[in-house]
Protein backbone atom coordinates (compact mmCIF):
# COMPACT_ATOMS: atom_id res chain seq x y z
CA UNK A 1 0.00 0.00 0.00
CA UNK A 2 2.99 2.32 0.38
CA UNK A 3 3.08 2.92 -3.38
CA UNK A 4 -0.59 3.86 -3.29
CA UNK A 5 0.03 6.22 -0.36
CA UNK A 6 2.91 7.91 -2.20
CA UNK A 7 0.87 8.36 -5.38
CA UNK A 8 -2.10 9.62 -3.37
CA UNK A 9 0.06 12.18 -1.53
CA UNK A 10 1.44 13.38 -4.86
CA UNK A 11 -2.10 13.59 -6.25
CA UNK A 12 -3.27 15.63 -3.26
CA UNK A 13 -0.34 18.04 -3.47
CA UNK A 14 -0.30 18.57 -7.23
CA UNK A 15 -3.99 18.41 -8.16
CA UNK A 16 -5.21 20.40 -5.16
CA UNK A 17 -2.15 22.67 -5.07
CA UNK A 18 -1.61 22.03 -1.36
CA UNK A 19 1.18 23.97 0.28
CA UNK A 20 2.52 21.00 2.19
CA UNK A 21 5.27 18.49 1.49
CA UNK A 22 4.57 14.79 1.10
CA UNK A 23 6.34 13.95 4.36
CA UNK A 24 3.95 16.34 6.12
CA UNK A 25 1.01 14.11 5.17
CA UNK A 26 0.57 10.97 7.26
CA UNK A 27 -1.85 8.08 6.74
CA UNK A 28 -3.94 9.33 9.65
CA UNK A 29 -3.96 12.96 8.48
CA UNK A 30 -7.61 14.09 8.36
CA UNK A 31 -8.88 15.77 5.22
CA UNK A 32 -11.34 18.08 6.98
CA UNK A 33 -11.59 19.94 10.28
CA UNK A 34 -8.97 21.07 12.78
CA UNK A 35 -5.38 19.93 12.17
CA UNK A 36 -6.35 18.65 8.73
CA UNK A 37 -5.37 19.29 5.14
CA UNK A 38 -8.20 21.83 5.03
CA UNK A 39 -10.04 20.42 2.04
CA UNK A 40 -13.45 21.66 0.92
CA UNK A 41 -16.19 20.24 -1.30
CA UNK A 42 -14.56 21.48 -4.51
CA UNK A 43 -11.33 19.74 -3.49
CA UNK A 44 -13.28 16.50 -3.01
CA UNK A 45 -14.63 16.72 -6.56
CA UNK A 46 -11.12 17.29 -7.89
CA UNK A 47 -9.85 14.38 -5.81
CA UNK A 48 -12.57 12.05 -7.13
CA UNK A 49 -11.55 12.89 -10.70
CA UNK A 50 -7.86 12.50 -9.86
CA UNK A 51 -8.40 9.10 -8.23
CA UNK A 52 -10.25 7.85 -11.30
CA UNK A 53 -7.54 9.10 -13.67
CA UNK A 54 -4.57 7.98 -11.55
CA UNK A 55 -5.81 4.70 -10.11
CA UNK A 56 -8.77 3.76 -12.33
CA UNK A 57 -11.01 3.61 -9.26
CA UNK A 58 -14.42 5.26 -9.11
CA UNK A 59 -16.19 6.65 -6.06
CA UNK A 60 -19.74 5.53 -6.88
CA UNK A 61 -21.85 7.61 -4.52
CA UNK A 62 -22.01 10.14 -1.70
CA UNK A 63 -22.21 7.46 1.00
CA UNK A 64 -18.97 5.85 -0.17
CA UNK A 65 -17.26 9.24 -0.35
CA UNK A 66 -18.34 10.07 3.21
CA UNK A 67 -16.83 6.79 4.44
CA UNK A 68 -13.47 7.07 2.72
CA UNK A 69 -12.73 10.80 2.59
CA UNK A 70 -11.80 10.85 6.27
CA UNK A 71 -8.05 10.29 6.15
CA UNK A 72 -5.39 9.69 3.53
CA UNK A 73 -5.06 6.10 4.77
CA UNK A 74 -8.80 5.43 4.39
CA UNK A 75 -8.68 6.58 0.77
CA UNK A 76 -5.60 4.46 0.08
CA UNK A 77 -7.24 1.40 1.62
CA UNK A 78 -10.35 1.89 -0.54
CA UNK A 79 -8.19 2.22 -3.66
CA UNK A 80 -6.32 -0.99 -2.81
CA UNK A 81 -9.58 -2.87 -2.24
CA UNK A 82 -11.06 -1.74 -5.56
CA UNK A 83 -8.03 -2.33 -7.79
Secondary structure, DSSP 8 states (H G I E B T S, - for coil): -HHHHHHHHHHHHHHTT-SS-GGG--TT-BSSSTTS----HHHHHHHHHHHHHHH-----SHHHHHHHTTBHHHHHHHHHHH-
